[in-house]
């Protein structure tokens, strides 16, 4: 293992460390947030590795079209990793990752009504660290000190999930995105100003979750306040 970390490692590393920090806090909420963040990191690890240049991965016959198909869904990611990087699966059972991913989906979509045992999260964290080391050839540099930024990240992600659940319109074919919120404008629940705010928050959320941005405490507080303000209209 080399101690030099390449720039493409930073996104998966930050997400995984975020999950580990929540795990250390030892509450039901933090176990849920840890599970979600760890799973997000696993997904980003695989996408990042398979998307690297052939000179780095030595992967043959992985076209851009095939890559876009692979990253389209989590099952496709598992198949792609097995097909093109089976040599990176030492100590890894893909079935285990799929099982934990399904558990993560329950937590993300059903929210606070579901708890997850800390032992399960610890197991997934261990698997994720192995996968990280296998794919990137470097040990994870764990962050031990908890900061207020990580607390706000957890609150922000949880509020966004709450907004997605409350925005669901029974019988509507659109599950998320601007079309759903435009429909809520038609129903008199929200205004166009709210839709613009939601789209801004959504863009910020995607950048944070996908490791494309390192949020500041000020940014997180601002978007948390926005979400809390919008959620009042659903009460």
MIFI-765004 format. One line per 2 residues: number of its first residue (from 1); for each residue x, y, z of C-alpha. Coordinates in pm, 1 decimal, decimal comma, always signed. Layout:
<pts>
NUM> X Y Z  ...
</pts>
This chain:
<pts>
1> +0,0 +0,0 +0,0  +129,2 +345,7 -88,9
3> +88,2 +642,3 +142,0  +41,9 +887,6 -145,8
5> -325,0 +958,3 -212,3  -440,7 +1061,2 -558,3
7> -691,0 +1346,8 -605,5  -975,8 +1118,7 -714,0
9> -963,9 +947,2 -372,8  -1078,5 +1254,9 -178,0
11> -1453,1 +1225,9 -248,1  -1496,1 +862,1 -136,9
13> -1260,1 +921,3 +156,6  -1458,0 +1217,8 +288,6
15> -1790,7 +1034,7 +260,6  -1656,3 +726,1 +436,4
17> -1495,9 +930,6 +713,0  -1821,4 +1119,7 +755,5
19> -1996,5 +787,8 +816,6  -1730,5 +673,2 +1062,4
21> -1759,0 +997,3 +1257,6  -2133,8 +948,7 +1294,3
23> -2073,7 +590,3 +1402,7  -1854,0 +711,2 +1689,2
25> -2138,8 +923,4 +1830,2  -2331,9 +610,1 +1930,1
27> -2697,4 +721,7 +1891,8  -2975,0 +569,4 +1680,3
29> -2978,9 +878,6 +1459,3  -2603,9 +868,6 +1405,5
31> -2613,5 +496,4 +1326,4  -2867,4 +569,9 +1052,2
33> -2661,4 +857,7 +916,1  -2346,0 +643,8 +928,6
35> -2515,7 +367,7 +730,0  -2635,5 +608,8 +460,9
37> -2299,9 +784,6 +428,5  -2099,3 +461,1 +421,6
39> -2321,3 +322,0 +147,8  -2290,2 +645,4 -49,5
41> -1912,5 +617,0 -18,0  -1916,1 +258,6 -148,6
43> -2119,0 +365,5 -450,9  -1888,7 +659,3 -519,2
45> -1577,6 +439,8 -479,2  -1694,5 +202,9 -750,9
47> -1805,2 +478,5 -988,3  -1478,4 +663,1 -936,5
49> -1255,8 +360,6 -987,9  -1431,3 +228,0 -1298,0
51> -1430,7 +577,9 -1446,6  -1054,0 +625,3 -1413,4
53> -831,6 +618,5 -1725,0  -723,1 +276,7 -1851,2
55> -359,8 +366,1 -1784,6  -445,5 +374,7 -1413,7
57> -681,1 +78,2 -1374,4  -544,7 -141,5 -1659,8
59> -908,2 -228,3 -1737,4  -962,2 -337,3 -2096,3
61> -1279,6 -319,9 -2305,0  -1471,6 -81,3 -2079,1
63> -1616,6 +169,7 -2323,9  -1773,8 +500,8 -2226,0
65> -2113,8 +366,7 -2330,8  -2070,4 +57,8 -2113,3
67> -1956,2 +271,1 -1821,3  -2268,4 +488,5 -1846,4
69> -2479,9 +172,3 -1837,2  -2293,4 +44,5 -1532,3
71> -2338,6 +359,5 -1324,5  -2710,6 +373,8 -1405,9
73> -2807,6 +152,5 -1110,6  -2655,1 -12,1 -805,0
75> -2705,2 -370,6 -934,1  -2527,1 -267,9 -1254,5
77> -2242,8 -129,2 -1043,6  -2206,0 -464,3 -869,4
79> -2203,1 -647,6 -1203,2  -1954,1 -401,7 -1351,0
81> -1719,6 -429,1 -1055,7  -1731,0 -807,4 -1076,1
83> -1674,3 -808,8 -1452,6  -1401,0 -548,0 -1481,7
85> -1230,6 -542,3 -1140,5  -1270,6 -887,5 -989,9
87> -905,2 -872,7 -881,7  -1002,8 -592,4 -643,3
89> -1254,5 -803,8 -452,5  -1018,5 -980,1 -213,1
91> -1196,5 -1001,9 +120,0  -1518,0 -869,0 -35,0
93> -1848,2 -1047,9 -96,9  -2064,5 -848,5 -336,4
95> -2374,5 -1013,7 -193,7  -2293,7 -856,9 +143,3
97> -2268,3 -511,5 -12,9  -2601,2 -560,1 -191,5
99> -2766,6 -662,7 +135,0  -2636,3 -358,2 +319,9
101> -2739,7 -134,3 +27,9  -3099,8 -256,4 +56,7
103> -3091,6 -181,5 +428,2  -2958,6 +164,8 +352,2
105> -3245,8 +224,9 +108,2  -3496,8 +143,1 +380,8
107> -3331,7 +390,4 +614,2  -3312,7 +665,4 +351,7
109> -3671,8 +640,0 +228,2  -3850,0 +545,9 +551,7
111> -3653,0 +778,6 +777,3  -3671,0 +794,7 +1153,7
113> -3917,1 +507,1 +1190,5  -3643,5 +252,2 +1128,5
115> -3337,5 +185,7 +1338,5  -3025,6 -9,3 +1253,5
117> -2806,2 -195,3 +1497,6  -2465,6 -37,4 +1541,3
119> -2303,6 -376,9 +1483,9  -2446,3 -389,1 +1130,3
121> -2309,9 -45,2 +1053,5  -1969,7 -139,5 +1194,7
123> -1965,5 -444,4 +970,0  -2047,4 -240,5 +662,2
125> -1784,3 +15,0 +761,3  -1524,1 -260,2 +779,2
127> -1622,6 -386,8 +433,7  -1614,2 -32,7 +295,0
129> -1261,9 +25,7 +430,6  -1141,3 -295,4 +268,4
131> -1296,7 -196,4 -63,0  -1140,1 +149,0 -36,6
133> -794,5 +2,0 +17,1  -840,0 -254,8 -260,5
135> -954,6 -3,1 -519,9  -721,0 +285,1 -441,9
137> -416,7 +105,0 -306,2  -400,1 +315,5 +8,5
139> -520,8 +285,4 +363,7  -800,1 +513,4 +477,6
141> -678,6 +808,1 +682,7  -953,0 +819,1 +943,1
143> -1060,7 +1145,4 +1101,6  -1120,2 +1098,3 +1472,0
145> -1229,2 +1443,8 +1581,3  -1599,1 +1523,1 +1545,6
147> -1683,4 +1876,2 +1432,9  -2001,9 +2080,1 +1415,8
149> -1983,2 +2062,9 +1034,8  -2039,7 +1687,2 +1042,1
151> -2336,0 +1731,9 +1275,6  -2489,8 +1982,3 +1035,5
153> -2428,3 +1752,8 +737,7  -2631,0 +1481,0 +907,2
155> -2914,0 +1721,2 +990,5  -2915,9 +1858,8 +636,3
157> -2931,9 +1516,9 +467,1  -3206,2 +1404,8 +704,1
159> -3414,9 +1717,2 +633,4  -3379,1 +1665,6 +258,1
161> -3503,3 +1307,5 +291,8  -3799,7 +1438,9 +492,7
163> -3882,0 +1687,1 +217,4  -3871,1 +1412,2 -46,3
165> -4113,0 +1200,0 +155,6  -4354,0 +1485,7 +221,0
167> -4341,9 +1592,1 -146,1  -4472,9 +1254,2 -263,4
169> -4806,0 +1289,3 -444,4  -5010,4 +965,1 -446,0
171> -5079,0 +852,0 -800,9  -4830,3 +1093,8 -955,8
173> -4579,4 +925,3 -1188,1  -4304,1 +1171,5 -1098,1
175> -4132,8 +1070,5 -773,7  -3886,0 +1357,3 -742,8
177> -3741,5 +1659,0 -920,2  -3877,7 +1989,3 -1041,1
179> -4194,0 +1837,8 -1193,2  -4309,6 +1723,5 -850,6
181> -4256,0 +2065,1 -696,3  -4423,7 +2241,1 -988,9
183> -4724,0 +2016,0 -925,0  -4721,4 +2127,4 -561,9
185> -4732,9 +2487,1 -686,1  -5044,4 +2401,6 -887,9
187> -5197,1 +2245,7 -575,8  -5124,5 +2562,5 -376,7
189> -4880,5 +2396,8 -136,3  -4572,6 +2586,7 -252,7
191> -4486,9 +2896,8 -454,5  -4247,4 +2934,7 -746,8
193> -4006,8 +3102,1 -506,0  -4008,0 +2784,1 -298,2
195> -3937,2 +2574,8 -607,8  -3634,2 +2788,5 -689,8
197> -3510,1 +2745,1 -331,9  -3565,4 +2368,2 -346,4
199> -3368,2 +2337,2 -669,9  -3079,7 +2532,9 -517,1
201> -3080,2 +2310,5 -208,1  -3106,5 +1998,2 -425,7
203> -2799,4 +2100,9 -626,3  -2607,8 +2164,4 -303,9
205> -2719,2 +1828,6 -159,9  -2604,1 +1638,9 -469,5
207> -2263,2 +1803,3 -463,0  -2217,0 +1721,6 -94,4
209> -2333,9 +1360,2 -117,4  -2134,3 +1291,4 -433,0
211> -1817,9 +1435,6 -282,9  -1806,5 +1727,3 -526,7
213> -1807,5 +1995,4 -255,9  -1682,1 +2042,1 +97,4
215> -1958,8 +2235,2 +275,1  -1891,9 +2503,5 +530,8
217> -2088,8 +2539,8 +853,0  -2238,8 +2864,6 +721,5
219> -2360,3 +2698,9 +398,8  -2511,3 +2405,7 +585,7
221> -2694,0 +2630,7 +833,0  -2831,1 +2838,8 +544,3
223> -2969,9 +2535,5 +360,6  -3101,5 +2380,7 +682,7
225> -3294,2 +2701,6 +752,0  -3430,5 +2695,7 +396,0
227> -3549,4 +2335,3 +429,7  -3708,6 +2399,6 +768,0
229> -3890,2 +2698,8 +620,9  -4024,6 +2499,1 +325,4
231> -4126,7 +2203,2 +541,8  -4356,4 +2430,8 +742,6
233> -4584,7 +2450,0 +439,6  -4645,6 +2073,9 +456,4
235> -4777,0 +2078,9 +814,3
</pts>
